Amino acid sequence: MGKKATKAADNMYCMARYEAAENNDSFSSREKASEILNIDRTRLANIELGNITPYPEEVMSMAKNYNTPELCNSHCAEQCPIGKNTISKVKIDDFDRLSLKVLASLNDIDSIRTSLISISEDGQVDSYEREEFAKILASLDKISSNATALKLWAEKNVKFE
């Protein structure tokens, strides 16, 4: 395996390449990786060093070739000007842990449904309903985040035909 770049060691794109190299030796070096990704070697080095932000199509290529779909989520949540304000970064745990998180977040679905029906009966969110509505939105965010993490885990680990 090629030598590890210490300056880039905590960069998500570099870490994804190192992870991919565990299963495919072609990703051991930036040179070979750049050929596979069709990204100039110097540009890939600058991406991994955090000197430049990769283009979305470069992130998609890395995510696909490295089998790290979470790169797209991380890029959107941390580097995309629009995504920073609209996307939450998710953490991919082991399958059993993710399953439990999804199930736990769905535990309150009946109370969420009941509260939402009650709040929406008159077609508006009144001032005394705002706190409860905020709790509903927080619960929905948690469900969404857990569902996204499980989906990314599946993309990475389960091959659907």
N, C-alpha and C positions, 0 to 999 in steps of 0.2 A: 504494500500500500504506500502511496505517496506520503510525503511529510505533511503534517498538519499545520495549517496556517494559524499561528497563535493570535494574530491581530484580528482574524475573522472568526475565531472559535465560537463566539457567542452570537454570531449572525445567523438568523433563521434559515437563510438560503444555504449557507455553508454547512450548518448542522444537518440540513435535509440531504445534502450531497454526501456527507459522511455516513449518514444512516443508510442511504441507498448503496454506498460502497460496500456495506456489510453483505449485501446480496448480489452485487454486480461490481466486479473489480474495475470496470471501465470508468466508474465514478470516483476512483481513487485519486485521480489527478484532474486538475481543472482543464488541462489540455484535451484529454479524452472526453471529459464531460461537455466541454464547449462544442466539440464536434457533434456529439449526439444531440445536444440541445439546439445546435445551429446558432450559437451565440459566440461572438468573438471572445477569445480567451482573455484578453485584457478587459473587455467589458464585464465578463463573468467575474474576474478578480475584483473589479471595482464594485460590483453588486455585492459580492461576499464580504468585502471590506467595509461596506456601508457608505462608500463614497458617492454612489448614485442609486437612484430608485429604479428597479427594473420596470419595463413596460408590462402591461397586463398579459400580453401574449407570451412574454418570456416567463412570467410566473406560471402561467398555464402549462407551458412546456416543461418547466421544472417539476411542477406538481404531478404531471402525468408520467414523465420519465423516471422521477425519483419515487413514485408511488407515495406521495405525501399530499393528499388533497387538502390538508389543513393549511398548506402554504397559501392557497387562494383566500381562505378565510382570514388568515393573519395579515396578508397583504392588504386586503380590503379594509380590515378593522384598524390597521396601524399606519398605512402609507397612502391610501387613496383619499384624496381630499373630500370626496362625497361619502365614502364608506366610513371614515373616521367618525362621522356624525350619525350614521345610520346602522352600522353593523357592529355587533358585539363579538369580540374574539372568544372562541370557545376552546376549551382544553379537552383533548381526547384522552380519556382514561382507558383502563382495561374494560372489556366487554361487560363483565359482571358488575363492575362499579357503575358504568354508564346505564345499564339496564335498571339498576336500583334507583339512580337519579331520575330517570324518566318516569318510573313508576311512582316515586315519591312526589314528583311534581304534578302528576296526574291525580294524586289522592284527593285534592280539593276541588276537582272539576265540577262536582255536583253543587258545592256551595258557590263556586264562581258563577255557574250557570244561573242559579237561583238569584244571586245578587244582581247579575247583569239584567235579568228579566225585570226585576223590581225597579232598577234604576232607569231602564229604557222605556218603561210603560208610558210615560208622558212625553217621550221623544226628546228629552233634554237631561243634562246632568246639573241638578240643582246644587247650590252651595253646600247644603248639608249632606249631599251624596258624593262629593268630590273625594273625600278621604277613602271611602269604600271603593270608588272607581279607580283611584290610584293603586289600591291593593290588588284589584283585578288586573290592571295593566302590569304590575310587577310580577304577578303569578303567570301571566301569559308570556312575559319576557323569559321567565325561568323555564317554562315548558318549551318555548322556542329554542332557547340555548341548549337545553338538554337534548331535544330532538335533533338539532343540527349536529351536535357532537356525536350522537349515535349514528347519524347518517354518514358523517365523515369517517367514522370508524369502519362502517360497513363498506364504503367505497375503497378503503385502504386494505381491508382484510377479507372481504367476501367477494368472490368472483361470480357475478351473475351472468348467465349466458342467454 
